[in-house]
Amino acid sequence: MAENPFIPFSRPWIDDTEIEAVSQVLESKWISTGARVREFERAFAEYLGVKHAIAVSSCTAALHLSLVVSKIGINDEVITTPYTFTATAEAIRYVGAKPVFVDINPDTLNIDVSKIEQAITPNTKAIMPVHIAGLPCDMDSLKDICTKHDLLLLDDAAHAIPTIYKGDYIGGIGDLSSFSFYANKNLTTGEGGMITTNNDSLAQPLRTMRLHGIDKDAWSRQSRRSIWRYDITTEGYKYNMTDIQAAMGLCQLMKLTKQHERRSNFSQIYQQELEKIPQISTPFVPDNTIQHAWHLYIIQLNQVDRDQFVESMREENIECSVHYIPLHLFDFYQKQYGYKVGDFPYAEEVFERVVSLPLHPGMTESDVNIVFETIKKVISK
Ligand SMILES: Cc1ncc(COP(=O)(O)O)c(C=O)c1O
């Protein structure tokens, strides 16, 4: 039998449009934060229907600044999920606060909102939910809990573009939302991130904080012909986005709807085919009040060794991945916060079974067919 072509787990969807846009920025000689960043922020905010979008250098930076501007610090606690990438909890540590993990719902893989109130203490200041794979968390319940306990809702929206929850895009529902434009994300600028909010009083300091706390960035100073004079009005960080990144982001934003259609279509094919296999549980598909971003397509294996499965797929030229090793299983989180094996049973159980299948807009339906046919072959072995 002929060998499968190599099917990567993820690839950015880049064509001549991005190359041309980035070249134009390079030729302009204004390559750091400038007009393209402003344009990208405006276009991003408009796409999501949110008042403010503040471009930054990564989602990790976005999460960090969200906590800083919310005045969360030492001895405070932020409730989040252990089933996420380390950046979520890492940002909480940056401000000296403690990430307080709450177990997940094993079907949605998102934080189990019914368990959150038990974890609230007088030190709790915020909830940082993660919309895993692009499936929105239960935002109504999260908002109710936040209102009841006077907490901020700072969602990690790294996977959640374009995710819709009951008619609104993720990005305008929480107090502050943080997006990632890392290389494998639905919209990429190589590295990059965005904070979105409808709150004017949080947006203004965020714009200053992301560039050293300087009241005017270099672009504003040169355009006002007062090159050198500036003030430092707040604490600052070096978290600005460059025009090179923003030029790419603008092109990616134009393609966002199209790339999402392709991801949704491929996910639907996976769903139809894999539902027939008893050894596989397919991802939770929400009702039509919700739009899944399909950043990841995560299956759960039943009675099949996950590591062996990933290895066998690799031998068949198909690259899979695993999201996520729960954070409380890592040495650092155990030493730093005293978490231990057994603390979050659903996150642990799910972790043993999950596999993320190849999913990216550059795939073809034929690639998707090869993936599920190979899954059938590997499982039957
Ligand atoms: C859930 C989640 N949060 C945060 C991040 C951090 O994003 P960035 O690499 O843009 O800092 C990632 C990155 O993959 C992520 O998956």
The ligand as a MOL file (V3000), in Angstrom:
LIG
                    3D

  0  0  0     0  0            999 V3000
M  V30 BEGIN CTAB
M  V30 COUNTS 16 16 0 0 0
M  V30 BEGIN ATOM
M  V30 1 C -4.7080 28.3160 26.5300 0
M  V30 2 C -3.5070 29.1530 26.2130 0
M  V30 3 N -3.2830 30.2640 26.9310 0
M  V30 4 C -2.2290 31.0680 26.6960 0
M  V30 5 C -1.3280 30.7720 25.7010 0
M  V30 6 C -0.1430 31.6530 25.4970 0
M  V30 7 O -0.1610 32.2570 24.2360 0
M  V30 8 P 1.1280 33.0180 23.7080 0
M  V30 9 O 2.0550 32.0010 23.1710 0
M  V30 10 O 0.5790 33.9300 22.6380 0
M  V30 11 O 1.6910 33.7840 24.8450 0
M  V30 12 C -1.5200 29.6320 24.9130 0
M  V30 13 C -0.5650 29.3080 23.8420 0
M  V30 14 O -0.5680 28.3330 23.1840 0
M  V30 15 C -2.6310 28.7920 25.1730 0
M  V30 16 O -2.8420 27.6840 24.4590 0
M  V30 END ATOM
M  V30 BEGIN BOND
M  V30 1 1 1 2
M  V30 2 1 2 3
M  V30 3 2 2 15
M  V30 4 2 3 4
M  V30 5 1 4 5
M  V30 6 1 5 6
M  V30 7 2 5 12
M  V30 8 1 6 7
M  V30 9 1 7 8
M  V30 10 2 8 9
M  V30 11 1 8 10
M  V30 12 1 8 11
M  V30 13 1 12 13
M  V30 14 1 12 15
M  V30 15 2 13 14
M  V30 16 1 15 16
M  V30 END BOND
M  V30 END CTAB
M  END
